[in-house]
Amino acid sequence: MIRIAVLLLSAGFASYVIGEKVVICYYGTWATYRTGLGKFDVGNINTALCTHVIYAFFGIDKTGKIVSLDAYLDFLTNFGKDNLRQFAKLKQKNSNIKLILAVGGWNEGSAKYSTMAASATYRKNFLNSATEWIKTYGFDGIDLDWEFPNQRDSVYGRADVTNYISLLHEMGTEFKKNGWLLTAAVAAQRDSISMSYDVPSMSKYLDFINIMAYDLNGSWDPVTGHNAPLHKGEGDTANREDLATVIYFKNISGAPPNKLTLGVPFYGHTFTLSSASSYGVRSPSNGPGIAGPYTATSGLIGYNEICAKFQSESWTKHYDSLAKVPYAHMNRNWVSYDNPDSITLKTEYALSMGLAGIMLWSIETDDFNNVCGGGNYPLLKAINKALASLLLSILYFRASLSLKLWFRSCRGDKIFSSSLSYCHSVAKKQHNPARLFSFSLRWI
């Protein structure tokens, strides 16, 4: 792998996929308050595995200005943890990484954002404060996480959709002047997309649209189901959501694939089965299941938590060969989750659809401490490995084609010789590393 990487750089091909495909890592800052092996700080972020890291979350005040939701964590004042400054220092580890500030999130609700987007004055406050945060702390852009326009406790209802576009237009115009990124996290379900978004207009102003393609089923349902099925699975009907239909609907809604990222979950959903004897997909459920020791939320569990439970408890693992995701049960406990294999399949699918890359929620619930023996960051590394495999496949194809064309040209220089050593010497004399690479890759 190292040898090939050197050749790629010498041949000038290194940016072919790496420069185009992204790995956007959300970082849930509250993980610093977790205990033991679940505690996650800025220093735990592996900057070699993400192209973008998103700091989640900031909120807004009643006038639309962006504000910290945890001053003790974010700042140094009053003996705080100075997390924003520590986050900015990630660029000392990787100068190419993009650092983005997320504003919103589920707990922020929709009402404040509905009010802000409806007012030109409040939108201006939002834009001005975004500019101030970017300049003060070295962010590369803003990620909008309004969950969701025209839903939940929205104040202005359907008007949110056009007001959101006004906000994006004003921000996008200003951000483009300064070379800043503007991204957004959006709902995956078809009904939510129809209610909340003017997708073609959004696409004009956003650099990336991060599809939250998870929570497609959960403990709020009366039966068990997969958190993020790639395809329809066991017992699913035609109207069930899955990642493939989500991406298809986004495309026909007017979003260019090269602006879409597929969101994958680094967590699972837990259920309490109605009966221990009925444990398949779509089995009756009595509601939320076990909580993890770190995330401490009934119905939800991080990958680092569930993989540890598999080692210490007697769970039976299953695989839904239709949905392409695993699940497991123990007595009346049931969990839908993702592992490195299912994450790899999702990444490969996203790439096959021409998407910009992968978004993940969220980095702190990967097995970053290698508790489960698969190496640290097994899910994040699965994404990177799938991207690298695509890169090598494309390069091999291009090199093989170039080799055939050049070998014919080389034979024309010395018609009576097809010697490999002769052609190799021609490339050296021409001082053409790309040709030398194309020639050499066939023999690695």
N, C-alpha and C positions, 0 to 999 in steps of 0.2 A: 504493500500500500504506500509506504513512504517513497519507494523508488518511482512508482507511477506518479505520485504527487509532484516530485521534482521535475519529472519529464513534462508534466502538464504545465508547470510554471515556465519552464524553458521554452515551451512551444507557444506560449501566449494564450492558452486555452483556459486558464484557471478560473476566469469569471463567467464561463459559459452558462453554468447552472448556479454556482454559488452566488453569483451576482444577481440572479433573477429570482431564485426561490428563497423564501423567508421562513424562519422559525420564530414566531412571536410568542414570548413567554410572559404570561401574567404572573405577577409576584404579589401574593396576598400579604401585605405588610404586618397584619395582626398575628402572623405566625411567630413573631418574636416573643409573644407572651405564652406560647406553648411550653410544655415542660419536657425534660428528658431528651430522648432522641427525636421528638417532634418539633423541638425549638428550631426555628429557621430565621437567620439574619441575613443582611445584605452580603456578608462575607461568605455565605454558603452558595451564592449564585455562581454557577460555572459559565463564565462569559464566552467560552469557546463553543458552547452548544446552542446559543441563541443568537439570532441576528438582531432582534429587538427585545427589550425587556420593558414591561409596562408596570408602573408603580400604582397599585390599587389600594385605596381609592381616596380622592379628594371629593368634596361636595361643593354646594353653592349656598350663599345666604339669600335672604329675601329680596335683595336687589340684583341678584344674578352674578355677583362676584364669586370667584372660585376661592374656597377656604379649606384649610386643613380640618380633617375630622378627628385628628389625634395629635394635638400640639406637643404633648410629652414625647411621643415617638418621633415626630417629624423634625423638631427643633432642639437646639442646645439650651435654650433659655430655661430657667428653673430646673436645672440639672437634668434636662431631657436627653434623649438618646441620639439626637442629631442625625436621624436616619436619612434625611434628604441629602445632606453633605456626603454621607457614606455612600449613598447610591450614586451620586455624581462621580465618585472616585472609581467606579467600575470601568470608566474609560481609560484608566491607567493600566488596567489589565488587558483591555482590548479596545484600541482606539477606533475601530470600525463599528462597534456596537452602537445601536440607536436606543436612547433612553426616552421613554414617553410617560407622561403623566395622565392617568385615567381619572375622569371626573364622572361621578354618578355611582352606579351599582344598584343592586336590588334594594338594599336598605334605605337608600335615598328616596325611593318612591318616584312618582311621576309629577306630582303637583307643582313643585318648585320649578321644574324644568318646563312645564307647560306654561307657567306664568312668565318665566324668563324669555322663552322663545316668542311669546306673543307681543312683547314690548321692544321697540327699537332701542329704547334707552337701556333696558336690562341686557339686551343682546350686546350692546356696546360695552357695558360693564363686564360682561363675560369675556369678550374678546380682549379688552384692555388688561384684565387681570390674568388671562392666559398668557399674554405677551410678557407680563411682569414675572410670572412664575418661570417661564422658559428662560428668560434672560438672567434671572437671579440664580437659578440652580442648574443651568446648563442642560435643560431638557432639549430633545430634538423635535418635540411635538406634543400634541394633545390627543388623547383617545376619549371619544364621547361614549358614555355608557348610560344613556337615558333609557331606563327600563319601565315603561315603553311609551312612545307617543300614542295618544288616543287610547290609552288603556289604564287600568288600575285607578288611581285617584286623580287622573287628568282633570284639569280645570276647564280647558277649552275644547276637549273632545276632538272631533274630526279636523278642526283648524290646526291642531298640533302638526299634522302632516306637512302642510304648506309652511307653517312657521318654522319647522325644523329645517326645511330647505333654505329658508331665508337665513337662518343661523349658519348653516353650512356654507352658503354662498359668501357671506360676509367674512367668515373665518378663512375659507379656502382662498379667497382673493388676497387677504393679508398674509397668510402663511406662505403662499407661493412666492410672494415678493422676497420673503426672508429665507426661503429654502427649508421651511419647517414642515413636518409631517402632520397630516390630519387623518385620523383613523376613527373607526366606530365599531363597537360591538353591537350586533343586531340579533334579533330573535330568529330562530330557525323554522318554527312551525308555520305552515302555509297560512293559517288563519291570522296569525300575528303579523306576518309580512303584509298581507292585504290590508289589515287595519292600520298599521303604523308607518308604512314607508312608501314613498315615491322613489322606487329603486333606480330608474334611469337618471333622475335628477340628482340623487345622492351620489351616484357614480361619477358625476362631473367634478365633484369637489373633494371626494375622499381618495386618499392614496391607497388605503386598504379597508375592505369591509370584512370584519371578523365575524364569521357565522358561528353562533353559539349552538353547535349541533350536538347538544346533550340535553339531559333532562327531558328526553322525549317520552320517557315513562318514569314513574316514581311512586313513592309510598302513598301519594294522594290518590292513586288509582285503586280500584277494588280488586285488582288482580296483579300478579307479578309481571314485570316486563323489563326489557333491556334499557339501560340508561342511554346508550348511543349505538343502536344497531346499524351496521353498514347496509344491510338489506332487510327486507321483511323476514321475520323468523318464524319459529315454531308457533303455530296457532294464530298467526297474524292475519288480519283481513286486509282487503285492498286499500282501505282508508287509513291504515296505520302509518305513522310517520317513520321514516328511516333516513339515513344520511344521503343515500342515492337520490331519493325523491326531493329532499331538501335542496341539494345542489341543482337538480334539474329545474325545480321551480324558481330558484334564484336566477338561473340563466335565462329562462323564458320571461322572467319579470324585467329583464333589461340590464342585468349586472354583467359587465365584461369579466370573463373568467380570470384574467390576469390582475384583477383587483380584489378577488375573493380569497380568503383563507378559510380553511376548514378547521373549526374548533374541535379539539379532542379532549376528553375528560381524563384527568389524572386522579379520579375518584370514582366511587361507585354508589349505588343506591341500595339500601337494605330494606327488607320487608319482614313482617311477622306472618308466617303462613297460618291459614285457618286450621289446617290439619297437616301434621308431619308426614302423612302418607301421600299427600298431593303436593309435589315439589317441582313440577315442570314449569315452563314458561306459560303464562296466563293461568296459573293456579290461583285460587281464591286467597286474598290477603286481608288481614285484620288491621293493616296500617303500618306505620314506620317500624323498622327493625332496630338492631343494635347500633350503638354509637361507637365511634373509634375513641381510643384513649386520649388522642390529641385534638382532633377536630370537635369531639364532644357534642355531636348533633345527631339525634335520633333520625334514622332514615338515610344517613349519609356517612360515608367512610372513605378515607384517603387510601390510595394504593399502598402506601407504606404501612398503613394500619392493617389492611386486609391480608396482605402477603405475610405479615408477621403472625396473624391469627392462623393462617394456613399451616404454619410451622409448629404452632403450639397447641392447636385444637384439631378435632377430628371432623373436618369438613370434607364433603364429597364434591369434587369438581366435575363440571359438565361443560360441553361445548355445543353451541347452537350452530350447526354447519350451514344453515341458511342465512342467519343474521351475521355470522362470522365474528361472534363474540362469546366469551366464556361467562358462566355463572356458577354458583355453588350453593349448597345447602348443608345445614347441620341442625337436626331436629326440626324446630319450627322457624329457624333462621334462614333467610334467603338473601343472596346478594347478587346484583349485576355489577360487573366491573370490567375494566380493560386491562390487558397485560401486554408485554412487548410484542407478541405475535399479532394481536388484534390492532394495536397501534400501527404496526408496520403495514398491515393491509389497508388501513384507513389512509395512511400517507401515500401508499402506492396508488390508491384510487384517486386521491386528490390530484396527484401529479398526472395521472392518465386523463383527467378532465381538464388539464391545462390551468389549474388554479395557481395562484401566486405562491402558495405554500401552506404551512400549518400554523394554527394558533393553538395554544394549550392553556387550559385552566386546571390547576395552576402549579407552578414549579415546586412549591413547598410540600406537596403531597406525593411527589415521586419518592422513591426509596433512595434519598440523597445520602444516607448514611450506610448504605449497603447492609441493612439489617437482615435482608432475606437471601443474601449470597449471590445475587445476580449482578454484582458490581454496582457502584453508585450511579444514580440517574439512569436506571435501565429503560424507562419509558422515553425519556428525552434522547437517549443514545439510539433507541430504535428508530426514532424519527430521523436523526442525522444519518444513520446507516442506510436507511431507505433512500434518502436524498443522494448520498454518495454513490449508491449502487446505480441510480439513474444517471448520474454524471458519468460514471465509467462506461455505462452501456452506450450513451450517446457518443462519447469520445471514441470508443472502440469502433462504432459504426463509421464515424467520420474518418478515423485513421485508416480503416480498412479500405474505404472508398478511395481515399487519397493515395494509399499505397498502390492500388491497382492502376490508377491513372499515371502516377509518377513512374512506376516500374516500366510501363509502356514507353514513356518518354525517355527513360534511362536507356532502354534497349535501342531506341533510335539513335542515341549518341554512339553506341558501339554495337552494331547490329549483330555481330557474330559472337557476342558474349552476353550471357544471362547471369553472370556471376554476381552473387549477393555482395561479395566484398567490393566488386567494382562499383556497383550502384551506391554502396555505403560511402565509398571514397568520393564519388561525385557530390554527394550531399555535403560532405565535409569541406570540399574545395569551394562549394558555392556559399559556404557559411550560412546555410539556411536551416535554423533549428527546427522550424515547423516541419520541413521535409524530413529531417533526420528523425524527428519524433514519430512521424507517420510511418517511416520505414521500420523504426526500432520497436514500436508497440506490438507489431505482429509477432515479434520473437521474444517478448518478455515471458 
